[in-house]
Amino acid sequence: MVSRILNRVQRGWMRRGLAVFHSPLYRLPFPRAELEVGLQSQRSDFARWYLEDREIVPAKAFQVPHAVGWGDLARVHTPAWLDALTHAETLGAVFALPPAEVPVDALLQTARLATGGTLAAARWTLRTKRPVLNLLGGFHHAARNHGGGFCAVNDVAVAVARLRADRAFSGTVVVLDLDAHPPDGTADCLEDDEDRWMGSLSGTSVPLPAWVDETVLAPGTGDADYLAALDRLLARMPKGALAFVLAGGDVLAGDRFGNLGLSLEGVRARDLRVRAALEGTPSAWLAAGGYSRDAWRALAGTAVALALNSRRPIPDTYDPLSAKFRLLSAGLGGNELTDASSEYAEIEEELGIRPARRHTLFLGYYTAAGIELAFTRFGVLEHLARLGYSDLRISLDDVGPGDRLRVFGTNAGKEHLLAEVVEQKQVLEGRDVLFVHWLTLRHPIVPFDARRPPLPGQDAPGPGLSHEAGEFLVATARRLGLAGVAFRPSWYHMAWTAKARYRFTDAARQGRFLAMVRDLGGLPLREATLAVAAGRVRMNGVPYAWEADVMVQWLDTSVDVSPESEAEAARVHFTVEPSPVE
């Protein structure tokens, strides 16, 4: 009786609620993606965490995709292209990264999972007649025999081909491409489909077949003109048996690669209009592109539009990673961290983690096994494994100024240091803080090159875990009952990265830093920090040497600007001397 009732409830929810497809493996395994190409590798994670945290989409609504098979990919793509995808050089060209930085197996796993998510979303919406969202997908630059623009395979075309083969639907398939870029790959893949319609609004122009209803908008087109063009496109859209909507976030103003100028409110208005126009038509919605700080907000906003038919904004102050860390930290009991149970041995074995010594306590609290458990829960070890490291292990010891934690991993038979931190409890401004003497994050199997030279102090590229490292420091301070986290930034880029949460304890020093951020803001961060390190920066005309003073993040207050800091920032001005000609 109970099971029948639960089944009826589930079926009722399926008819009314929004299903969302997502996998933790949607995280793109590119450590430097955000810094180098503006690709927000955790965009789908951030969107999910917000939707779940704010109870916009219940946990039961999130569906786990399954990787599509190579046979289904072969329904669309040529054998030569599928073979080429197994080579780092090919994927490097598609994703604008050096081949050495491309973990082929992990990247193909993500692409196949997302394609499987699009196929499953289409099946779900055909069954329920409700819109469904896949938090990754819309790879519209992938053609039958080539890829590009971060698109290796064409998930929409693969889904259509499989559904056609299964006779899952008959009639017109509608593809409404609202990414900022034209759907050249999808047009190629659907060329031979006899019953398809594709409409697109783009900010750039490329040759497309005459059957594609393409509107090219002027650079910087804002909300009003965009929505007017959308209304005209929707008026021309035929009634379809199945629709795919590419709800790209790269239409936002300031997007790294987009050429349009929409606000988040404009993107929400776009989604609401499309939702209304497709009422009664099965529709699978896809994330498509997005290469800005707010790309995840645009994607989460699409879900808000579909689930609630709402214009409710996503707060500017909401940090999804911080929220997730607080939630997971609350779920980790002290016993698990100070004496981790052997029930996690299976997880450790699956991730290739070596058994750790369990008698040393980090900061007098954490065991190595407890840290392994926390890193597993937060996805850190899985991320390192996807980058190519196995036999992951944690090492704890006392190095004098503080306790040291190190993470090691093996690649090609050689063990590498992947992370190292030295921490200590100290008193600062009369309050107990977690003081970080040293922190390094390393991805040593990837070399530097001329396009990506090392930052000052770097001996290896990073693994893309700096945000997680910051959250772990805050979580540790909270767990130990400390008032904040402090460190001494050795280089300008370290202070710049921390500026949203940390301030220099000396008010005048904070003012000089704010002035430097202001005056060097026109330079890319890499160029700015190299100029400071090389002594090419002048303060009020005098050569300036970096001041490595203490910065602190107080957990109970936000960063403030004191009158003394404001006065100092107004007093000083920074300029950069040209780099000497080689």
Solvent accessible surface area in square Angstrom, and as a share of the most:
residue,aa,sasa,rsa
1,M,142,0.64
2,V,106,0.61
3,S,70,0.45
4,R,131,0.48
5,I,75,0.38
6,L,109,0.54
7,N,77,0.40
8,R,125,0.46
9,V,78,0.45
10,Q,63,0.28
11,R,119,0.43
12,G,4,0.03
13,W,24,0.08
14,M,35,0.15
15,R,145,0.53
16,R,159,0.58
17,G,18,0.17
18,L,8,0.04
19,A,1,0.01
20,V,0,0.00
21,F,9,0.04
22,H,6,0.03
23,S,7,0.04
24,P,90,0.56
25,L,35,0.17
26,Y,2,0.01
27,R,25,0.09
28,L,21,0.11
29,P,1,0.01
30,F,5,0.02
31,P,21,0.13
32,R,23,0.08
33,A,1,0.00
34,E,90,0.40
35,L,100,0.50
36,E,32,0.14
37,V,13,0.07
38,G,11,0.11
39,L,15,0.07
40,Q,15,0.07
41,S,22,0.14
42,Q,16,0.07
43,R,22,0.08
44,S,4,0.03
45,D,8,0.04
46,F,26,0.11
47,A,0,0.00
48,R,49,0.18
49,W,39,0.14
50,Y,4,0.01
51,L,0,0.00
52,E,55,0.25
53,D,70,0.36
54,R,106,0.39
55,E,150,0.67
56,I,11,0.05
57,V,1,0.01
58,P,59,0.37
59,A,61,0.47
60,K,101,0.43
61,A,0,0.00
62,F,17,0.07
63,Q,35,0.16
64,V,106,0.61
65,P,3,0.02
66,H,148,0.66
67,A,47,0.36
68,V,7,0.04
69,G,32,0.31
70,W,90,0.31
71,G,55,0.52
72,D,14,0.07
73,L,1,0.01
74,A,56,0.43
75,R,117,0.43
76,V,18,0.10
77,H,3,0.01
78,T,45,0.26
79,P,114,0.71
80,A,78,0.61
81,W,26,0.09
82,L,18,0.09
83,D,91,0.47
84,A,25,0.19
85,L,1,0.00
86,T,68,0.39
87,H,91,0.41
88,A,24,0.18
89,E,114,0.51
90,T,26,0.15
91,L,0,0.00
92,G,3,0.03
93,A,85,0.66
94,V,6,0.03
95,F,12,0.05
96,A,46,0.35
97,L,9,0.04
98,P,26,0.16
99,P,60,0.37
100,A,57,0.44
101,E,10,0.05
102,V,12,0.07
103,P,24,0.15
104,V,30,0.17
105,D,121,0.63
106,A,9,0.07
107,L,2,0.01
108,L,16,0.08
109,Q,75,0.33
110,T,1,0.01
111,A,9,0.07
112,R,60,0.22
113,L,17,0.08
114,A,0,0.00
115,T,0,0.00
116,G,6,0.06
117,G,0,0.00
118,T,0,0.00
119,L,18,0.09
120,A,30,0.24
121,A,0,0.00
122,A,0,0.00
123,R,77,0.28
124,W,25,0.09
125,T,0,0.00
126,L,27,0.13
127,R,141,0.51
128,T,18,0.11
129,K,118,0.50
130,R,56,0.20
131,P,23,0.14
132,V,0,0.00
133,L,0,0.00
134,N,0,0.00
135,L,1,0.00
136,L,18,0.09
137,G,1,0.01
138,G,3,0.03
139,F,26,0.11
140,H,6,0.03
141,H,35,0.16
142,A,0,0.00
143,A,1,0.01
144,R,76,0.28
145,N,93,0.48
146,H,95,0.42
147,G,19,0.18
148,G,20,0.19
149,G,42,0.40
150,F,30,0.12
151,C,8,0.05
152,A,3,0.03
153,V,3,0.02
154,N,0,0.00
155,D,0,0.00
156,V,3,0.01
157,A,2,0.01
158,V,0,0.00
159,A,0,0.00
160,V,2,0.01
161,A,26,0.20
162,R,69,0.25
163,L,0,0.00
164,R,66,0.24
165,A,57,0.44
166,D,63,0.33
167,R,217,0.79
168,A,44,0.34
169,F,22,0.09
170,S,94,0.61
171,G,31,0.30
172,T,32,0.18
173,V,0,0.00
174,V,1,0.01
175,V,1,0.00
176,L,0,0.00
177,D,0,0.00
178,L,1,0.00
179,D,3,0.01
180,A,0,0.00
181,H,31,0.14
182,P,4,0.02
183,P,0,0.00
184,D,54,0.28
185,G,1,0.01
186,T,2,0.01
187,A,1,0.01
188,D,44,0.23
189,C,17,0.10
190,L,6,0.03
191,E,68,0.31
192,D,111,0.57
193,D,27,0.14
194,E,174,0.78
195,D,57,0.30
196,R,52,0.19
197,W,36,0.13
198,M,0,0.00
199,G,0,0.00
200,S,0,0.00
201,L,0,0.00
202,S,0,0.00
203,G,4,0.04
204,T,50,0.29
205,S,82,0.53
206,V,60,0.34
207,P,131,0.83
208,L,41,0.20
209,P,44,0.27
210,A,112,0.87
211,W,56,0.20
212,V,12,0.07
213,D,32,0.16
214,E,48,0.21
215,T,36,0.21
216,V,71,0.41
217,L,22,0.11
218,A,68,0.53
219,P,101,0.64
220,G,50,0.49
221,T,15,0.09
222,G,28,0.27
223,D,45,0.23
224,A,78,0.61
225,D,97,0.50
226,Y,0,0.00
227,L,18,0.09
228,A,42,0.32
229,A,3,0.02
230,L,0,0.00
231,D,61,0.32
232,R,139,0.51
233,L,0,0.00
234,L,23,0.11
235,A,88,0.69
236,R,114,0.41
237,M,27,0.12
238,P,53,0.33
239,K,146,0.62
240,G,10,0.09
241,A,31,0.24
242,L,0,0.00
243,A,0,0.00
244,F,0,0.00
245,V,0,0.00
246,L,0,0.00
247,A,3,0.02
248,G,0,0.00
249,G,2,0.02
250,D,0,0.00
251,V,0,0.00
252,L,9,0.05
253,A,64,0.50
254,G,74,0.71
255,D,11,0.06
256,R,127,0.46
257,F,86,0.36
258,G,15,0.15
259,N,53,0.27
260,L,9,0.04
261,G,22,0.21
262,L,1,0.01
263,S,42,0.27
264,L,51,0.25
265,E,118,0.53
266,G,2,0.02
267,V,2,0.01
268,R,19,0.07
269,A,6,0.05
270,R,0,0.00
271,D,1,0.00
272,L,21,0.10
273,R,87,0.32
274,V,0,0.00
275,R,43,0.16
276,A,68,0.52
277,A,49,0.38
278,L,11,0.06
279,E,123,0.55
280,G,54,0.52
281,T,8,0.05
282,P,10,0.06
283,S,3,0.02
284,A,0,0.00
285,W,1,0.00
286,L,0,0.00
287,A,0,0.00
288,A,11,0.08
289,G,7,0.07
290,G,1,0.01
291,Y,21,0.08
292,S,25,0.16
293,R,164,0.60
294,D,38,0.20
295,A,0,0.00
296,W,8,0.03
297,R,9,0.03
298,A,5,0.04
299,L,2,0.01
300,A,0,0.00
301,G,3,0.03
302,T,0,0.00
303,A,0,0.00
304,V,1,0.01
305,A,0,0.00
306,L,0,0.00
307,A,28,0.22
308,L,80,0.40
309,N,89,0.45
310,S,27,0.17
311,R,154,0.56
312,R,113,0.41
313,P,97,0.61
314,I,13,0.07
315,P,49,0.31
316,D,105,0.54
317,T,127,0.74
318,Y,17,0.07
319,D,56,0.29
320,P,7,0.04
321,L,11,0.06
322,S,9,0.06
323,A,11,0.09
324,K,45,0.19
325,F,7,0.03
326,R,122,0.45
327,L,112,0.56
328,L,41,0.20
329,S,25,0.16
330,A,89,0.69
331,G,53,0.51
332,L,6,0.03
333,G,36,0.35
334,G,29,0.28
335,N,127,0.65
336,E,41,0.19
337,L,3,0.02
338,T,42,0.25
339,D,109,0.56
340,A,13,0.10
341,S,52,0.34
342,S,95,0.61
343,E,122,0.55
344,Y,26,0.10
345,A,53,0.41
346,E,132,0.59
347,I,65,0.33
348,E,18,0.08
349,E,140,0.63
350,E,147,0.66
351,L,34,0.17
352,G,26,0.25
353,I,11,0.05
354,R,95,0.35
355,P,121,0.76
356,A,13,0.10
357,R,153,0.56
358,R,107,0.39
359,H,133,0.59
360,T,38,0.22
361,L,83,0.41
362,F,9,0.04
363,L,13,0.06
364,G,59,0.57
365,Y,51,0.19
366,Y,21,0.08
367,T,6,0.03
368,A,3,0.02
369,A,1,0.01
370,G,0,0.00
371,I,8,0.04
372,E,1,0.00
373,L,5,0.03
374,A,11,0.08
375,F,26,0.11
376,T,29,0.17
377,R,90,0.33
378,F,27,0.11
379,G,25,0.24
380,V,13,0.07
381,L,1,0.00
382,E,68,0.30
383,H,10,0.04
384,L,5,0.03
385,A,35,0.27
386,R,32,0.12
387,L,8,0.04
388,G,35,0.34
389,Y,4,0.01
390,S,56,0.36
391,D,54,0.28
392,L,1,0.01
393,R,66,0.24
394,I,9,0.05
395,S,16,0.10
396,L,6,0.03
397,D,43,0.22
398,D,108,0.56
399,V,52,0.30
400,G,63,0.61
401,P,69,0.44
402,G,6,0.06
403,D,32,0.16
404,R,50,0.18
405,L,14,0.07
406,R,54,0.20
407,V,4,0.02
408,F,25,0.10
409,G,0,0.00
410,T,17,0.10
411,N,41,0.21
412,A,103,0.80
413,G,76,0.73
414,K,128,0.54
415,E,63,0.28
416,H,28,0.13
417,L,42,0.21
418,L,1,0.01
419,A,18,0.14
420,E,23,0.10
421,V,14,0.08
422,V,11,0.07
423,E,8,0.03
424,Q,60,0.27
425,K,103,0.43
426,Q,63,0.28
427,V,104,0.60
428,L,34,0.17
429,E,97,0.43
430,G,70,0.67
431,R,88,0.32
432,D,77,0.40
433,V,0,0.00
434,L,0,0.00
435,F,17,0.07
436,V,9,0.05
437,H,71,0.31
438,W,126,0.44
439,L,70,0.35
440,T,26,0.15
441,L,40,0.20
442,R,42,0.15
443,H,8,0.03
444,P,33,0.21
445,I,59,0.30
446,V,6,0.03
447,P,79,0.50
448,F,54,0.22
449,D,54,0.28
450,A,106,0.82
451,R,150,0.55
452,R,3,0.01
453,P,43,0.27
454,P,56,0.35
455,L,26,0.13
456,P,17,0.11
457,G,63,0.61
458,Q,66,0.29
459,D,103,0.54
460,A,7,0.05
461,P,4,0.02
462,G,18,0.17
463,P,1,0.01
464,G,30,0.29
465,L,11,0.05
466,S,64,0.42
467,H,102,0.46
468,E,5,0.02
469,A,15,0.12
470,G,27,0.26
471,E,11,0.05
472,F,36,0.15
473,L,20,0.10
474,V,7,0.04
475,A,21,0.16
476,T,17,0.10
477,A,0,0.00
478,R,115,0.42
479,R,73,0.27
480,L,35,0.17
481,G,67,0.64
482,L,21,0.10
483,A,21,0.17
484,G,0,0.00
485,V,1,0.00
486,A,0,0.00
487,F,30,0.13
488,R,124,0.45
489,P,0,0.00
490,S,58,0.37
491,W,87,0.30
492,Y,5,0.02
493,H,22,0.10
494,M,66,0.30
495,A,0,0.00
496,W,90,0.32
497,T,84,0.49
498,A,18,0.14
499,K,68,0.29
500,A,88,0.68
501,R,81,0.30
502,Y,22,0.08
503,R,53,0.19
504,F,1,0.00
505,T,40,0.24
506,D,74,0.38
507,A,30,0.23
508,A,23,0.18
509,R,1,0.00
510,Q,7,0.03
511,G,0,0.00
512,R,40,0.15
513,F,1,0.01
514,L,53,0.27
515,A,0,0.00
516,M,2,0.01
517,V,31,0.18
518,R,112,0.41
519,D,50,0.26
520,L,5,0.02
521,G,58,0.56
522,G,80,0.77
523,L,62,0.31
524,P,78,0.49
525,L,36,0.18
526,R,44,0.16
527,E,87,0.39
528,A,2,0.02
529,T,1,0.00
530,L,64,0.32
531,A,1,0.01
532,V,9,0.05
533,A,50,0.39
534,A,70,0.55
535,G,46,0.45
536,R,50,0.18
537,V,0,0.00
538,R,79,0.29
539,M,42,0.19
540,N,75,0.38
541,G,50,0.48
542,V,96,0.55
543,P,87,0.55
544,Y,18,0.07
545,A,80,0.62
546,W,43,0.15
547,E,46,0.20
548,A,39,0.30
549,D,48,0.25
550,V,19,0.11
551,M,0,0.00
552,V,1,0.01
553,Q,21,0.09
554,W,20,0.07
555,L,41,0.20
556,D,98,0.51
557,T,83,0.48
558,S,99,0.64
559,V,50,0.28
560,D,88,0.46
561,V,70,0.40
562,S,38,0.24
563,P,112,0.70
564,E,102,0.46
565,S,2,0.01
566,E,100,0.45
567,A,65,0.50
568,E,19,0.08
569,A,13,0.10
570,A,71,0.55
571,R,138,0.50
572,V,0,0.00
573,H,99,0.44
574,F,9,0.04
575,T,79,0.46
576,V,51,0.29
577,E,68,0.30
578,P,114,0.71
579,S,72,0.47
580,P,102,0.64
581,V,148,0.85
582,E,206,0.92
